[in-house]
Amino acid sequence: MEPTAPSPLVWREDGLPQSSLYGDVYFSSVDGLAETRAVFLQGCGLPERFANKRDFVVGELGFGSGLNIAALLDLWRREKPANGHQGGRLHIFSIEAHPMARDEAARILAHWPELGDAAQALLDHWPGQARGFHRVELPAFDAVLDLAVMDVVEALEAWDGAADAWFLDGFSPALNPAMWREEVLAAVATRSAPGAKAATFTVAGAVRRGLEAAGFEIAKRPGFGRKRERLEAWLPDERIEAPRPESLAIIGGGIAGAALARAARAEGLAVTVIDDPDGVAASGNPAGLVTPALDAGGGPRAALYAQAFARAVQLYEETPEVVIARQVLQLPAAERDRARFATVAGQDLFEPGTMAVEAGGLAMRAALVVEPPAVTAAWSGQVVRRRVARLERDGDGWRLLDDAGALIVRADRLALAGGAATGLLDPAVRLKPVRGQTSWTAGASTHAVAFGGYAVPTRDGVLFGATHDRDQIETDVRPEDHQRNLATLAKGLPDLAEQLKDKAFEGRAALRATTSDRLPLAGIRDDGVIVLTGLGSRGLCLAPLLAEHLVAKALSIPSPLPRQLSHLANSRRFDSPDASTGV
C-alpha cells in the first residue's frame, strides 16, 4: 500500500537512515541498539523497575523504526515479573507524526539480528499510517502497543494513560525544537505515574529547563558514543498498584458481549458470558457487514467510526474463518453522494488506498462481510444460557440471580451488553428499539453492496435487507417484510432482485438498540458496572474497539481510544439527572 506522503527518511551513502524532514539521523552511527539500551532502557532503570509491577506502562516520543520498542520487548520478555505477578503486561504508547513504511523499518531493524523475534513481531504487525491511534497486540510478549499517528501535543492530550517510563527520542532539539517545547514536556509530566522516570540523549538547556518546570528532577549521566552526556529525569513518590478484579460476568451473547469477553480475556480476566435463551440477538444473522458510518465532515464522529472500523477489521482478519467476503461497494442514494464519497476517499482517517471512488460508488476495500455467529462463538467461549432476573451487590462484586432467585454466577465486575434488553436491568439506559428483518436464500450469489439497503454473500447464497421499524419489539418473521426487502433490493440492484423474486426466503427479525443521537453507549457507571449498548446497525464495526476501551477503563490501564472520541459515547452527554453511565 502506498504511503500518504513521501518517505520521511533518506538513506545516506554510509547506509544510515536520515530524516528527510529534520536532517537528523535515526540512530547513532556507533551502534543504535547499544545506544537505545544505554540511554533509554538503563536510563529509565530497566529492567529493575519491572519488579513488583503487574502492569508496566512505557511512553515514547518518536516511534521511528520501532528500534526502541523492539529492544524494550526483548528485555521485557526476558526480565518481566514472574511468580506472584504471572501475567505481567507491558503497555506501550508511542507517538509518530511521520510514520515510515514497514519495508523501511525492516531495512533498519535488520542491522540488529539479535533482536530477532521482537523485531519480527513488530514488523508482522506494523501499524498503519492513518491519523489516529493504532493498537498492536503482541501476545507472545505479553505486551500491547498503541501508536498515535498525530502531532505530539494532540497525542498526549488524547491518551488517558500514566507512564512509568518515558523514552524522549525526538530528533535533535536544534533541528526539531517543536518536539521539546515546554508545552510538550508539561504534557509528558501530566501523563506520568508517580515515580515515573524519563530518559533522553540530549542535555540541551531548553530540555533541562522544560523538564524541571514540569516537576521532574534531573541529572546528567555519561553519554553514549560521541555524546558526552545524556539526561535522566524522575518524579517523586512511587505508583501503588490498586487491587485488580479477577473475574467479569457479561450479560449479553451478541457482538457487544463477545467483544467484551475477548478484550477481558486478553487482559487476564476470567470471563463468564450469560445470555437469555429466549432472547434474539441482532448478531445472529448468517452474514453481516463491517463498514463505518461515512462522515464527510472528518470530525470526531468520523474519527470514531474510522478507528473502530480499522480495529474491527484487524481483529476479524486475525480469525479468518469468520470472514465471508472482502470489499463492499457503497452506491450513491443521491447525486450529492458522489461528492461526499470523493471527500471520504480523501480523508486521512483511513489507510491509504482503502477508500476509492469507482464503479459509480465508494469502494470500501478493507470492509468485510463476516459470519456473526462464528464471531460470537470464537470470542465468547462457552455461554451460560440463562435469564438474569436480578442483580445483587456482594461486597465489591456482583451476584447474578435467575427468576427463582438461584445464583447463576458471582463475579468481581459486571458488564451489561444485552442490546435492546439492557434497559430491563438498568432503567437509566435509555434506548430506542428498531425492529429489523433480514431475508436470505441459497443458490444465488452477489458481491457485497450497500445502497440504502444492502446485499451480501452468505456461505451458500445471498442475504439482503433490512427493514427498519421504530418502536416495534416483535421478532416474528413476516412474509410481507420479505417482500419489502425485495422491493428495496429492486431499487438498488434490480438485476439481483429479478433473479431472486421467485425464490423461497428464510429470515430473521431482531431488535437494534439505538440512541437518540445515533451514537453508542460505552461507559462505566458510578458503581463500576460496564455498559456497552446502543450500537444500532454498526455493532460489528464499533463493538471491538469500544470493548477494549471499557475493559481498559475498568482495569485502570491505557485505553486504545483517544479521550475526545470516548466522550462521544459517554451517556452523560444526554445531561439527564439520572444518567449514571460514563467514563
Sequence and secondary structure as in RCSB ss.txt:
>XXXX:A:sequence
MEPTAPSPLVWREDGLPQSSLYGDVYFSSVDGLAETRAVFLQGCGLPERFANKRDFVVGELGFGSGLNIAALLDL
WRREKPANGHQGGRLHIFSIEAHPMARDEAARILAHWPELGDAAQALLDHWPGQARGFHRVELPAFDAVLDLAVM
DVVEALEAWDGAADAWFLDGFSPALNPAMWREEVLAAVATRSAPGAKAATFTVAGAVRRGLEAAGFEIAKRPGFG
RKRERLEAWLPDERIEAPRPESLAIIGGGIAGAALARAARAEGLAVTVIDDPDGVAASGNPAGLVTPALDAGGGP
RAALYAQAFARAVQLYEETPEVVIARQVLQLPAAERDRARFATVAGQDLFEPGTMAVEAGGLAMRAALVVEPPAV
TAAWSGQVVRRRVARLERDGDGWRLLDDAGALIVRADRLALAGGAATGLLDPAVRLKPVRGQTSWTAGASTHAVA
FGGYAVPTRDGVLFGATHDRDQIETDVRPEDHQRNLATLAKGLPDLAEQLKDKAFEGRAALRATTSDRLPLAGIR
DDGVIVLTGLGSRGLCLAPLLAEHLVAKALSIPSPLPRQLSHLANSRRFDSPDASTGV
>XXXX:A:secstr
   SSS SEEE TTS EEETTT  BSS SS HHHHHIIIIITTTTTTGGGTT SEEEEEEE  TTSHHHHHHHHH
HHHH   GGGTT EEEEEEE SS   HHHHHHHHTT GGGHHHHHHHHHT    SSEEEEEEEGGGTEEEEEEES
 HHHHHHH    EEEEEE  S TTT GGGGSHHHHHHHHHTEEEEEEEEES   HHHHHHHHHTT EEEEEE ST
T SEEEEEE SS         EEEEE  SHHHHHHHHHHHHTT EEEEEE TT   GGGSS EEE     TT SH
HHHHHHHHHHHHHHHHHTSGGGEEEEEEEE  SSTHHHHHHHHHHT TTS TTSEEEETTEEEEEEEEEE HHHH
HHHHH SEEE    EEEEETTEEEEE TTS EEEEESEEEE  GGGHHHH TT   EEEEEEEEEEES    EEE
SSSEEEE SSEEEEE   EET       HHHHHHHHHHHHHH HHHHHHHTTS  EEEEEEEEE TTS  EEEEE
TTS EEEE  TT HHHHHHHHHHHHHHHHHTS  SS HHHHGGG GGGG  TT  EE 
